[in-house]
Amino acid sequence: MLHGNEKWKGCKARPNMYMLYSSKIASRHCLRTPHLWDGFEGGALMSLFWVVIRHLAEIEAMATSKKVITKEEWKKKLDDVKIRKEDMNKLVMNFLVTEGYVDAAEKFRMESGTEHIDLGTISDRMAVKKAVQCGNVEDAIEKVNDLNPEILDTNPQLFFHLQQQRLIELIRDGKVEEALEFAQEELAPRGEENQSFLEELERTVSLLAFEDVSNCPVGELLDISQRLKTASEVNAAILTSQSHEKDPKLPSLLKMLIWTQNQLDEKAAYPRINDLTTATLEDPAV
């Protein structure tokens, strides 16, 4: 880890801008997987999860040598675990709604007969998310307030991160003076009230100290990944305000599958799923 001035080596500084900001602060006392389920028709994914858990318990009491489970035995055990199609449909719909695939959700609702959902709320939420991803943060804030003003009123961290993203976009566009003024008037007061906000603000404003941030420690703030991080935070907040889960269940279930397979690897040789996009059972490695 770099300390002190070491982390700034190789960066061409613009100390006048950074010192200008620092003096102003002193004067105030100072963030495509819609096809994941394709390979899990008939409840294979959930079935496999419970089969693996059952085998972990059974094999625990056996000798230390690995048990070999053939593909035929494994498929039979999968078939013995009954998963309702309605539950699988809800799992898919949960993913589509949470991730905002409006057209796919509507088509799937019509084909599967899954309970009706308000697809209009998905479109509104995705409009907010897209605005942030495109750097139109001010527009995103207006859209959030149109949806529900309490979202930002009751979530100061989210509002700060949106304002921080606005500052980043101003810096990206080379609007130095406007960025300094915005930081001083909108973000500095919040930084005075919250130490973590102040640290994030100082880190963001330090972008102004460099003409070339590509090799500097704060350059990642200008990456698209920062926009995506902020957009995901806004998306989760809107979902929570609408009494929806902020994260889809399917990715968590896949993580559980991977974990249980890794646990079972220590106990037995069995038909493993290595490619989650196809859910193909591989022959056990003996």
Disulfide bonds with the S-S distance in Angstrom:
Cys11-Cys216 2.34
